[in-house]
Amino acid sequence: MILIALGANLPSAAGPPAATLSGALGRLKQCGITILAVSSFYQTPAWPDAAEPPYINAVASIATRLQPAELLMLLHDVEAGFGRVRGTANASRTLDLDLLDYDGRIIASELVLPHPRMAERSFVLAPLAEIAPGWQHPLTRLGAGELLAGLPDRDAPKKLA
């Protein structure tokens, strides 16, 4: 199972963050990526500065012939196409696409898989649990729901209608 996280809290040329996420999924399809499942969209307060606009987040399960490093390069290209400018860590952004898991591979190089902070992020785990309830973290062997249960409730994302 190949999983990507999508997030945005600033508008892009596509519109508000939710429209940007939808547009990014469309762009991935145009690039030959098969979208197998997409979670609901979730709203999460910005961190570390809660005064910033809230994030809209989702997780998608995809299929591709691209290898992990090639897929990550494509994700970065799509981000740039939606106005993403890399700068300060945790800064607001028009689009963030993260490669979470690639068929359970464990890689520790310039590309780290599974995503090193996914188990600490409720905005990743809640949508992941929704679309892949049987998924297990490649290192801990815990499911998304189990990992989510161990996080503080204050961080819980709100599912959008």
Backbone as CSV, one residue per row, in Angstrom:
resi,resn,N_x,N_y,N_z,CA_x,CA_y,CA_z,C_x,C_y,C_z
1,MET,0.855,-1.176,0.000,0.000,0.000,0.000,0.901,1.238,0.000
2,ILE,0.642,2.141,-0.912,1.371,3.401,-0.984,0.432,4.491,-0.484
3,LEU,0.903,5.241,0.506,0.070,6.247,1.158,0.740,7.611,1.102
4,ILE,-0.063,8.617,0.779,0.426,9.989,0.813,-0.513,10.827,1.673
5,ALA,0.076,11.809,2.348,-0.699,12.775,3.118,-0.764,14.065,2.329
6,LEU,-1.904,14.727,2.410,-2.115,16.011,1.742,-2.524,17.034,2.793
7,GLY,-1.994,18.238,2.682,-2.371,19.280,3.612,-2.153,20.655,3.012
8,ALA,-2.915,21.623,3.492,-2.780,23.014,3.060,-3.506,23.899,4.055
9,ASN,-2.968,25.123,4.235,-3.708,26.090,5.048,-3.725,27.484,4.427
10,LEU,-3.142,27.612,3.250,-3.203,28.871,2.514,-3.865,28.629,1.168
11,PRO,-4.562,29.610,0.633,-5.156,29.427,-0.692,-4.072,29.358,-1.760
12,SER,-4.394,28.688,-2.844,-3.509,28.609,-4.016,-4.293,29.139,-5.211
13,ALA,-3.705,29.048,-6.383,-4.412,29.455,-7.602,-5.660,28.608,-7.821
14,ALA,-5.708,27.407,-7.220,-6.864,26.525,-7.339,-8.017,26.961,-6.434
15,GLY,-7.726,27.829,-5.449,-8.758,28.274,-4.522,-8.366,28.002,-3.084
16,PRO,-9.368,27.869,-2.205,-9.079,27.621,-0.795,-8.412,26.251,-0.618
17,PRO,-7.874,25.976,0.579,-7.131,24.731,0.794,-7.844,23.449,0.347
18,ALA,-9.133,23.309,0.597,-9.825,22.079,0.180,-9.799,21.933,-1.342
19,ALA,-9.982,23.041,-2.054,-9.919,22.991,-3.515,-8.508,22.657,-3.981
20,THR,-7.512,23.129,-3.254,-6.127,22.812,-3.593,-5.866,21.318,-3.449
21,LEU,-6.348,20.714,-2.362,-6.155,19.265,-2.179,-6.816,18.488,-3.313
22,SER,-8.030,18.873,-3.659,-8.720,18.211,-4.774,-7.951,18.411,-6.074
23,GLY,-7.467,19.623,-6.292,-6.685,19.899,-7.492,-5.395,19.103,-7.546
24,ALA,-4.754,18.941,-6.408,-3.512,18.158,-6.356,-3.777,16.698,-6.694
25,LEU,-4.884,16.155,-6.217,-5.236,14.778,-6.565,-5.471,14.659,-8.070
26,GLY,-6.133,15.652,-8.643,-6.338,15.663,-10.095,-5.034,15.729,-10.854
27,ARG,-4.108,16.551,-10.370,-2.797,16.670,-11.022,-2.034,15.350,-10.939
28,LEU,-2.115,14.677,-9.801,-1.439,13.374,-9.669,-2.003,12.373,-10.675
29,LYS,-3.326,12.387,-10.848,-3.944,11.510,-11.859,-3.402,11.822,-13.244
30,GLN,-3.286,13.110,-13.571,-2.750,13.513,-14.875,-1.314,13.031,-15.067
31,CYS,-0.602,12.828,-13.975,0.794,12.379,-14.032,0.907,10.856,-14.007
32,GLY,-0.222,10.162,-14.125,-0.200,8.705,-14.189,-0.350,7.982,-12.872
33,ILE,-0.638,8.702,-11.811,-0.854,8.082,-10.504,-2.310,7.631,-10.421
34,THR,-2.526,6.408,-9.974,-3.885,5.905,-9.765,-4.275,6.182,-8.321
35,ILE,-5.363,6.898,-8.141,-5.872,7.201,-6.802,-6.841,6.078,-6.437
36,LEU,-6.488,5.290,-5.427,-7.312,4.150,-5.026,-8.367,4.533,-3.989
37,ALA,-8.004,5.391,-3.059,-8.932,5.829,-2.015,-8.466,7.169,-1.478
38,VAL,-9.425,8.000,-1.087,-9.117,9.296,-0.475,-9.997,9.425,0.762
39,SER,-9.385,9.835,1.854,-10.141,10.045,3.089,-11.026,11.275,2.969
40,SER,-11.851,11.448,3.975,-12.550,12.724,4.142,-11.497,13.795,4.372
41,PHE,-11.909,15.034,4.247,-11.023,16.139,4.590,-11.215,16.455,6.075
42,TYR,-10.112,16.776,6.729,-10.110,17.079,8.159,-9.530,18.467,8.373
43,GLN,-10.050,19.168,9.375,-9.504,20.474,9.739,-8.723,20.337,11.030
44,THR,-7.522,20.917,11.042,-6.634,20.839,12.196,-6.072,22.225,12.474
45,PRO,-6.009,22.634,13.740,-5.397,23.937,14.035,-3.943,23.970,13.556
46,ALA,-3.515,25.142,13.121,-2.120,25.315,12.703,-1.212,25.127,13.914
47,TRP,-0.016,24.624,13.647,0.988,24.449,14.691,2.325,24.849,14.115
48,PRO,3.161,25.551,14.774,3.103,25.884,16.204,2.309,27.154,16.512
49,ASP,1.895,27.897,15.513,1.181,29.154,15.730,-0.301,28.971,15.415
50,ALA,-1.092,28.760,16.450,-2.532,28.535,16.267,-3.252,29.753,15.698
51,ALA,-2.583,30.907,15.635,-3.198,32.096,15.039,-3.187,32.023,13.507
52,GLU,-2.381,31.139,12.946,-2.361,30.933,11.494,-3.661,30.244,11.073
53,PRO,-4.005,30.279,9.790,-5.222,29.589,9.348,-5.130,28.086,9.614
54,PRO,-6.258,27.440,9.919,-6.229,25.997,10.160,-5.879,25.231,8.884
55,TYR,-5.354,24.047,9.071,-5.010,23.167,7.950,-6.194,22.316,7.547
56,ILE,-6.252,21.990,6.278,-7.144,20.968,5.764,-6.221,19.807,5.383
57,ASN,-6.529,18.617,5.887,-5.681,17.451,5.675,-6.486,16.271,5.159
58,ALA,-5.798,15.381,4.473,-6.388,14.135,3.980,-5.256,13.137,3.754
59,VAL,-5.632,11.895,3.546,-4.683,10.838,3.168,-5.269,10.108,1.972
60,ALA,-4.385,9.756,1.035,-4.804,8.991,-0.148,-3.956,7.738,-0.272
61,SER,-4.594,6.697,-0.734,-3.917,5.459,-1.106,-3.791,5.494,-2.623
62,ILE,-2.586,5.212,-3.117,-2.345,5.333,-4.555,-1.648,4.092,-5.095
63,ALA,-1.600,4.010,-6.411,-0.811,2.990,-7.105,0.033,3.708,-8.151
64,THR,1.278,3.284,-8.277,2.187,3.877,-9.244,3.312,2.902,-9.550
65,ARG,3.925,3.080,-10.711,5.119,2.316,-11.054,6.378,3.065,-10.650
66,LEU,6.220,4.316,-10.225,7.370,5.097,-9.786,7.969,4.491,-8.517
67,GLN,9.264,4.544,-8.417,9.944,4.122,-7.199,9.812,5.239,-6.161
68,PRO,10.059,4.965,-4.869,9.823,5.970,-3.836,10.481,7.324,-4.093
69,ALA,11.757,7.341,-4.473,12.436,8.627,-4.698,11.822,9.374,-5.879
70,GLU,11.434,8.653,-6.911,10.789,9.278,-8.072,9.425,9.844,-7.688
71,LEU,8.692,9.097,-6.882,7.380,9.556,-6.428,7.530,10.811,-5.579
72,LEU,8.501,10.832,-4.689,8.715,12.008,-3.856,9.044,13.226,-4.712
73,MET,9.856,13.041,-5.746,10.164,14.155,-6.655,8.896,14.657,-7.342
74,LEU,8.024,13.734,-7.756,6.760,14.137,-8.369,5.907,14.916,-7.372
75,LEU,5.832,14.436,-6.137,5.046,15.144,-5.122,5.571,16.562,-4.924
76,HIS,6.886,16.728,-4.904,7.460,18.065,-4.751,7.151,18.941,-5.965
77,ASP,7.165,18.354,-7.157,6.817,19.108,-8.363,5.361,19.573,-8.317
78,VAL,4.470,18.704,-7.864,3.053,19.073,-7.754,2.891,20.193,-6.725
79,GLU,3.582,20.069,-5.585,3.525,21.144,-4.586,3.927,22.481,-5.212
80,ALA,5.040,22.480,-5.928,5.528,23.715,-6.556,4.506,24.266,-7.549
81,GLY,3.830,23.382,-8.246,2.816,23.802,-9.203,1.628,24.488,-8.550
82,PHE,1.442,24.248,-7.265,0.362,24.888,-6.519,0.888,26.009,-5.627
83,GLY,2.118,26.475,-5.929,2.649,27.637,-5.242,3.411,27.375,-3.968
84,ARG,3.743,26.134,-3.681,4.482,25.824,-2.458,5.889,26.416,-2.548
85,VAL,6.258,27.136,-1.516,7.601,27.678,-1.389,8.192,27.088,-0.115
86,ARG,9.288,26.363,-0.261,9.928,25.758,0.908,10.773,26.803,1.613
87,GLY,10.595,26.890,2.913,11.338,27.870,3.700,11.415,27.393,5.135
88,THR,10.831,28.157,6.017,10.839,27.863,7.436,10.042,26.595,7.737
89,ALA,10.590,25.751,8.611,9.883,24.538,9.025,8.555,24.913,9.683
90,ASN,7.531,24.146,9.412,6.188,24.307,9.984,5.508,25.617,9.579
91,ALA,6.011,26.256,8.527,5.371,27.486,8.050,4.084,27.158,7.307
92,SER,3.182,28.117,7.265,1.956,27.951,6.486,2.322,27.660,5.044
93,ARG,1.431,26.924,4.338,1.750,26.552,2.960,0.501,26.336,2.128
94,THR,0.692,26.499,0.820,-0.408,26.280,-0.119,-0.663,24.806,-0.336
95,LEU,0.378,23.973,-0.206,0.212,22.532,-0.404,1.388,21.796,0.198
96,ASP,1.082,20.718,0.891,2.096,19.829,1.443,1.701,18.407,1.072
97,LEU,2.577,17.709,0.380,2.348,16.310,0.012,3.482,15.484,0.612
98,ASP,3.146,14.555,1.490,4.143,13.707,2.135,3.943,12.261,1.744
99,LEU,5.032,11.585,1.442,5.008,10.145,1.216,5.089,9.486,2.585
100,LEU,4.020,8.809,2.978,3.939,8.204,4.307,4.494,6.794,4.347
101,ASP,4.083,5.978,3.403,4.459,4.565,3.379,4.460,4.099,1.932
102,TYR,5.411,3.252,1.606,5.498,2.696,0.253,5.641,1.191,0.407
103,ASP,4.508,0.508,0.417,4.465,-0.952,0.523,5.244,-1.494,1.710
104,GLY,5.248,-0.751,2.814,5.904,-1.220,4.028,7.418,-1.153,3.997
105,ARG,7.974,-0.520,2.982,9.443,-0.429,2.897,9.996,0.420,4.029
106,ILE,11.174,0.017,4.482,11.898,0.781,5.486,13.158,1.300,4.807
107,ILE,13.250,2.620,4.703,14.363,3.275,4.019,14.890,4.369,4.933
108,ALA,16.194,4.416,5.085,16.822,5.472,5.885,17.958,6.066,5.064
109,SER,17.617,7.052,4.260,18.604,7.754,3.441,18.126,9.194,3.344
110,GLU,18.307,9.831,2.195,17.720,11.165,2.026,16.199,11.088,2.135
111,LEU,15.647,9.993,1.659,14.223,9.688,1.800,14.088,8.706,2.961
112,VAL,13.231,9.032,3.913,13.020,8.160,5.067,11.605,7.610,5.000
113,LEU,11.503,6.297,5.025,10.204,5.606,5.058,10.226,4.545,6.145
114,PRO,9.104,4.390,6.852,7.909,5.213,6.776,8.219,6.647,7.219
115,HIS,7.293,7.557,6.892,7.495,8.961,7.254,7.837,9.031,8.746
116,PRO,8.927,9.697,9.103,9.423,9.629,10.480,8.516,10.218,11.555
117,ARG,7.600,11.104,11.218,6.752,11.721,12.239,5.272,11.370,12.110
118,MET,4.946,10.456,11.215,3.529,10.166,10.997,2.839,9.609,12.234
119,ALA,3.543,8.843,13.053,2.931,8.226,14.235,2.604,9.240,15.323
120,GLU,3.102,10.485,15.168,2.861,11.538,16.157,1.823,12.544,15.677
121,ARG,1.255,12.323,14.509,0.406,13.335,13.884,-1.031,12.845,13.724
122,SER,-1.901,13.378,14.569,-3.304,12.971,14.490,-3.918,13.356,13.151
123,PHE,-3.428,14.455,12.541,-3.979,14.889,11.258,-3.592,13.949,10.126
124,VAL,-2.661,13.062,10.368,-2.327,11.991,9.417,-3.044,10.703,9.815
125,LEU,-2.999,10.371,11.091,-3.532,9.084,11.548,-5.048,8.974,11.433
126,ALA,-5.797,10.048,11.706,-7.263,9.977,11.615,-7.717,9.677,10.187
127,PRO,-7.252,10.431,9.177,-7.677,10.074,7.821,-7.105,8.740,7.348
128,LEU,-5.927,8.381,7.813,-5.345,7.088,7.447,-6.191,5.946,7.993
129,ALA,-6.610,6.052,9.249,-7.462,5.020,9.853,-8.783,4.885,9.098
130,GLU,-9.274,5.990,8.566,-10.533,5.970,7.819,-10.424,5.145,6.535
131,ILE,-9.336,5.320,5.777,-9.252,4.643,4.471,-8.498,3.319,4.500
132,ALA,-7.724,3.086,5.562,-6.929,1.852,5.622,-6.910,1.305,7.046
133,PRO,-8.073,0.845,7.531,-8.135,0.393,8.921,-7.232,-0.812,9.219
134,GLY,-6.853,-1.569,8.209,-5.979,-2.720,8.429,-4.497,-2.420,8.286
135,TRP,-4.154,-1.186,7.921,-2.755,-0.816,7.743,-2.007,-0.920,9.061
136,GLN,-0.726,-1.322,8.985,0.133,-1.357,10.164,1.418,-0.599,9.879
137,HIS,1.865,0.156,10.871,3.117,0.894,10.753,4.248,-0.112,10.545
138,PRO,5.074,0.089,9.520,6.118,-0.881,9.214,7.125,-1.150,10.337
139,LEU,7.324,-0.197,11.222,8.282,-0.400,12.313,7.632,-0.892,13.596
140,THR,6.528,-0.288,13.980,5.907,-0.634,15.261,4.875,-1.746,15.146
141,ARG,4.394,-1.993,13.927,3.326,-2.959,13.640,1.999,-2.569,14.289
142,LEU,1.863,-1.322,14.713,0.608,-0.823,15.267,-0.219,-0.201,14.157
143,GLY,-1.537,-0.346,14.260,-2.438,0.247,13.290,-2.608,1.741,13.537
144,ALA,-3.154,2.436,12.546,-3.359,3.878,12.670,-4.272,4.203,13.847
145,GLY,-5.318,3.406,14.048,-6.224,3.641,15.171,-5.537,3.477,16.510
146,GLU,-4.661,2.485,16.621,-3.917,2.278,17.867,-2.965,3.441,18.138
147,LEU,-2.271,3.885,17.086,-1.364,5.016,17.241,-2.134,6.279,17.606
148,LEU,-3.274,6.480,16.971,-4.099,7.656,17.229,-4.607,7.658,18.677
149,ALA,-4.965,6.498,19.188,-5.477,6.398,20.564,-4.435,6.823,21.590
150,GLY,-3.161,6.741,21.236,-2.101,7.131,22.152,-1.757,8.605,22.133
151,LEU,-2.411,9.376,21.274,-2.124,10.812,21.169,-3.113,11.620,22.008
152,PRO,-2.720,12.826,22.436,-3.636,13.674,23.220,-4.887,14.049,22.424
153,ASP,-6.032,14.048,23.094,-7.311,14.419,22.456,-7.298,15.848,21.941
154,ARG,-6.504,16.730,22.560,-6.495,18.134,22.158,-6.036,18.320,20.721
155,ASP,-5.337,17.305,20.188,-4.820,17.385,18.840,-5.773,16.793,17.801
156,ALA,-6.930,16.319,18.235,-7.830,15.613,17.333,-8.312,16.518,16.184
157,PRO,-8.136,16.057,14.955,-8.656,16.836,13.824,-10.168,16.704,13.732
158,LYS,-10.795,17.696,13.133,-12.260,17.706,12.982,-12.601,17.311,11.550
159,LYS,-13.378,16.249,11.395,-13.795,15.789,10.072,-14.769,16.793,9.471
160,LEU,-14.500,17.195,8.235,-15.387,18.138,7.554,-16.514,17.380,6.847
161,ALA,-17.648,18.012,6.752,-18.805,17.362,6.118,-18.620,17.184,4.634
